[in-house]
Amino acid sequence: DSRVFSTHRAYQQTYASLLAGIRERKGFLLFTGANGIGKTTLLSQLMKHDEALARCLLVDSTPLANATFAEVLRVICTELGLPQDQNGSLSKLQAFSAYVMERSKEGETVVLLIDEAHHLSDEALGKLRMLSPLDTNSEKLLLQIVLVGPPKLEEKLFHPKLRHIRQRIALQCRLGGLEEQEVALFIHHRLRTLGDKRQDVFAPEALQRIAAYSKGVPQLINIIC
């Protein structure tokens, strides 16, 4: 809920790193963190930044579990409204590459945010590199692909079949939880935003226990509260 959104040190550092990686056209970026840590929230904020300079497409891989690369490509092209030839993937790849290059000529950066990327099959993950055309003038990849998921995504990328995609990852970020003192600030911020000005809703001992049991994961903090 953007109304009660609050940031913290680890969030700011990860956000800045991802934004810099996109602006510097690193190509492939890896963004991981525990479930409920705030990855999707960070992606939403990222999509709002520099809207005039970047074209961001967020793809949730959950419904694409074990889908082929051709099926993933079809979803991407459909989301962008690109013309598709039903005969195969080649025309879709050509249409997508043309779209990326055209946006680049207009001074825009195309960013493909793949959330829950660990659900993708090895075949689909491995072939993502086919999506990214190279700017021959600067030797930088025109398409920026951010793979997002839990720590198990890192483990998956170490599979021998995925070494080619792993070798392309130029920047890796892992989002950590809130520090103990940040948990209290997080809770007070949410309460204050929703109209409660008191500071004593939770006793200091309760705040310490919430921080300990939640391990600083925002989603768990909300559930416990």
C-alpha positions in Angstrom: 0.0 0.0 0.0 1.8 3.2 -1.2 -0.1 5.3 1.4 1.9 3.7 4.2 5.1 3.0 2.3 8.3 3.6 4.3 11.9 3.1 3.5 15.0 2.0 5.4 18.8 1.8 5.0 19.0 -1.5 3.3 16.1 -0.6 1.0 17.7 2.7 0.0 21.0 1.0 -0.8 19.4 -1.7 -2.9 17.2 0.8 -4.7 20.2 3.0 -5.5 22.2 0.1 -6.8 19.5 -1.2 -9.1 18.8 2.3 -10.4 22.5 2.9 -11.1 22.8 -0.5 -12.8 19.9 0.3 -15.1 21.2 3.8 -16.0 24.7 2.4 -16.7 23.2 -0.3 -18.9 24.7 -3.1 -17.1 22.4 -5.5 -19.0 21.6 -8.3 -16.6 20.9 -7.6 -12.9 20.0 -10.0 -10.1 17.8 -8.9 -7.2 17.1 -11.3 -4.4 15.6 -11.2 -0.9 13.4 -13.3 1.4 9.7 -13.6 0.9 7.9 -10.6 2.3 11.1 -8.5 2.5 9.7 -5.8 0.1 11.1 -6.8 -3.4 7.8 -6.2 -5.3 7.3 -2.9 -3.4 10.8 -1.8 -4.5 10.0 -2.8 -8.1 6.9 -0.7 -8.0 8.9 2.3 -6.8 11.5 1.6 -9.4 8.9 1.7 -12.2 7.7 5.1 -11.0 11.2 6.6 -11.3 12.3 8.4 -14.5 9.1 7.4 -16.3 10.1 9.7 -19.2 13.5 8.0 -19.6 12.6 4.3 -19.1 10.0 1.9 -20.3 9.5 -0.7 -17.6 7.6 -4.0 -18.1 6.9 -6.1 -15.0 6.4 -9.8 -15.6 5.2 -12.1 -12.8 6.7 -15.5 -13.5 4.4 -17.3 -11.1 1.8 -18.2 -13.7 4.6 -19.0 -16.1 6.0 -21.8 -14.0 7.7 -24.3 -16.3 6.6 -22.3 -19.4 8.9 -22.5 -22.5 10.9 -19.5 -23.7 8.5 -19.2 -26.6 5.6 -18.9 -24.2 7.4 -16.3 -22.1 8.3 -14.3 -25.2 4.6 -14.4 -26.3 3.5 -12.9 -23.0 6.1 -10.1 -23.2 5.1 -9.2 -26.7 1.4 -9.3 -25.8 2.0 -7.0 -22.9 3.8 -4.5 -25.1 1.2 -4.8 -27.8 3.7 -5.9 -30.5 2.6 -7.7 -33.7 3.1 -11.4 -33.5 3.5 -14.1 -36.1 1.8 -17.3 -35.1 4.4 -19.4 -37.0 7.2 -19.2 -34.5 9.4 -17.2 -32.1 11.8 -15.7 -34.7 9.3 -13.0 -35.7 8.5 -12.2 -32.1 12.2 -11.8 -31.3 12.7 -9.6 -34.3 9.7 -7.4 -33.3 10.9 -7.2 -29.7 14.5 -6.3 -30.7 13.2 -3.6 -33.1 11.0 -2.2 -30.3 14.0 -2.0 -27.9 16.3 -0.4 -30.5 13.6 2.1 -31.5 13.1 3.1 -27.8 16.9 3.5 -27.5 17.0 5.9 -30.5 14.3 7.9 -28.7 16.6 8.2 -25.7 14.6 5.7 -23.6 15.8 2.5 -21.8 13.7 -0.6 -21.9 13.7 -2.5 -18.6 12.3 -6.0 -18.2 11.6 -6.7 -14.5 11.0 -10.5 -14.1 9.5 -11.1 -10.7 9.6 -14.6 -9.1 12.1 -15.6 -11.7 12.9 -18.8 -9.9 9.6 -20.2 -11.3 10.9 -20.0 -14.9 12.2 -23.2 -16.4 15.9 -23.6 -17.0 15.2 -23.4 -20.8 13.3 -20.1 -20.5 15.9 -18.6 -18.1 18.8 -19.6 -20.3 17.3 -18.2 -23.4 16.6 -14.7 -21.9 20.0 -13.6 -23.3 18.4 -13.8 -26.8 16.2 -10.9 -25.9 19.0 -8.4 -25.4 20.4 -6.6 -28.5 23.8 -4.9 -28.2 24.5 -1.3 -28.9 27.4 -1.6 -31.3 28.5 1.9 -30.7 29.0 1.6 -26.9 29.1 -2.2 -26.6 26.4 -2.0 -23.9 23.2 -4.1 -23.9 20.2 -2.0 -24.9 17.7 -4.1 -22.9 18.0 -4.2 -19.1 16.8 -7.4 -17.5 16.3 -7.6 -13.7 15.8 -11.1 -12.4 14.0 -11.0 -9.1 13.3 -13.7 -6.6 14.1 -15.4 -3.3 17.6 -16.6 -2.4 16.8 -19.9 -4.1 17.0 -18.1 -7.4 20.8 -17.6 -6.8 21.1 -21.3 -6.2 19.2 -22.1 -9.4 21.5 -19.9 -11.5 24.4 -22.0 -10.3 23.1 -25.0 -12.3 25.6 -25.9 -15.1 22.8 -25.4 -17.7 22.5 -21.8 -16.7 26.1 -20.8 -16.6 25.7 -18.6 -19.7 23.0 -16.5 -18.1 24.9 -16.4 -14.8 28.0 -15.1 -16.5 26.1 -12.2 -17.9 24.9 -10.9 -14.6 26.8 -7.7 -14.0 25.2 -6.6 -10.8 23.8 -8.6 -7.9 21.8 -7.1 -5.0 20.2 -8.8 -2.0 17.7 -6.9 0.1 18.0 -7.4 3.8 15.5 -6.9 6.6 15.0 -3.9 9.0 17.4 -3.4 11.9 15.8 -3.7 15.4 15.6 0.1 15.8 14.1 0.4 12.3 11.2 -2.0 13.2 9.8 0.4 15.8 10.1 3.3 13.3 8.4 1.2 10.6 5.5 0.4 13.0 5.1 3.9 14.2 5.1 5.2 10.6 2.3 2.9 9.6 0.2 3.8 12.6 0.8 7.5 12.2 0.0 7.4 8.5 -3.3 5.7 9.2 -4.3 8.3 11.8 -3.0 7.1 15.2 -0.6 9.6 16.7 0.2 7.6 19.9 3.6 6.1 20.5 2.5 3.6 23.1 0.3 1.2 21.1 3.1 -1.4 21.5 5.2 -1.5 24.6 9.0 -1.3 24.2 9.3 -5.0 25.1 6.7 -5.9 22.5 8.6 -4.0 19.8 11.7 -5.9 20.7 9.9 -9.2 20.4 8.3 -8.3 17.1 11.7 -7.4 15.8 13.2 -10.7 17.0 10.4 -12.9 15.7 10.0 -11.1 12.3 13.7 -10.9 11.7 13.0 -7.5 10.2 10.8 -8.8 7.4 8.1 -6.1 6.8 5.4 -8.6 5.8 5.9 -10.6 9.0 6.0 -7.4 11.1 2.5 -6.5 9.7 1.1 -10.0 10.4 2.4 -10.0 14.0 1.1 -6.5 14.7 
